């Protein structure tokens, strides 16, 4: 690693997925922020657009934020 890489202290990762365990991840993290102990560390996130599964292993003590991005279905569908 170069000296520059050692200087970095914060890393930001954005994961935008449809469905999967994102809601469970957000609920678990919210409970952690409210004082509950972290019970789950591995989350499987399913991306139905690309038909792939992503695995996140998180220690909430090292997380500063989670962004949940949900693409809503069009109201015109089925109308």
Steps between C-alpha positions, in 0.01 A plus 500: 500500500613847431527773762191667352286190559604491867383860539139408417283453807142494366363295216158544348320219320160545340297189423183551298298180469140398453361266765713264704608555856536878479196563719627247756841668492344842562281366785796327665718812469223722637460267800879518553483880500224477764733306730433136411790261449580403141372146437559457130816574303438343157232626263416352159366763260320391184513721189210390281605733217832323442402164657790511745544461874732721703624415847580774752674419825476800730614595846254775589757664727693593184194621300417870491191476282287282273307626198204289385401583141176342375370527144120524520275341242324731262138586583413457132567127513176311543290818471 
